[in-house]
Amino acid sequence: MSEDVKEEKEKISKHKFFFELPLYTPIELGDLEKSFWEFFKGDVDAYSPDGFDTTYTIAIWNLGQSDSTYNGYYALNLECKRKGNTLEFFIYKTNEAIMKVGQLLSLVDLQYAEIEKKYDKVLPRQDLHDLKKAIGLMTHGAGAGSLVYLRRIFENIIWNTYKEYKASIGVADEEFLKKRMDEKVDFLKTFLPSQLVEMKSIYGILSKGVHELTEEECLTYFPALKLSIILILDQKIEEDARSKKDAETKRAIADIAKQINGK
């Protein structure tokens, strides 16, 4: 049974290794999407901290070639094909596993840059703060703490949606707050992003992570949970933008109709 589970485990991609996994996360060599030397050659697509999507070329060398003190240690450069800027990484390899032991820029810097560009002007300030906080805690190994802030984003979406539509819903704050989270989602499903309604179970997972799971388990589950929150945020942003365009278009058509009928 354990062998079956191991075979089904998702392989680690280049992007995940360099841009998502925190330092000192041990990875079995068999969990890489390619063999060791194939994995650390070629290219990897990612967002540049300079503010654009790009492709990086990977270069690696063994630090132990001239000094036995560094046997097992490797240095890597990721060179941006658009600007020539480089990111630096250091890894340690045994016969069974590898781990990142250093990088410049830090994982926080890399992920913050992408979030700032994508969400700075469209996310509520509190949600942007909580998303950054979650990533920052994750990169420092605080698994349960990182899930606290993802859960807060989920809660904020629910509460803000309720406040926006409560006049038409006709339910008092006290009554709404007494509901369990899954009941709140079902109650508001007409007004919520469909992604959130479909993935409402993630709230229970986040809560279980905060109260019951180990730090290691929380860190393992963090990438998928963060992605689920981002998908919800992305859909909400798209729907808000669509509603704004719809309202602007209807106003414009009404103005045109008024001008034409007035002639």
Secondary structure, 3 states (H helix, E strand, C coil): CHHHHHHHCCCECHHHHHHCCCCCCCEEHHHECCCHHHHCCCEEEEEECCCEEEEEEEEEEEHHHCCHHHCCEEEEEEEECCCCCEEEEEEEECCCEEEEEEEECCHHHHHHHHHHHHHCCCCCHHHHHHHHHHHHHHHCCCHHHHHHHHHHHHHHHHHHHHHHHHHHHCCCHHHHHHCCHHHHHHHHCCCCCHHHHHCCCHHHHHHHHHHCCCHHHHHHHHHHHHHHHHHHHHHHHHHHHHHHHHHHHHHHHHHHHHHHHCC
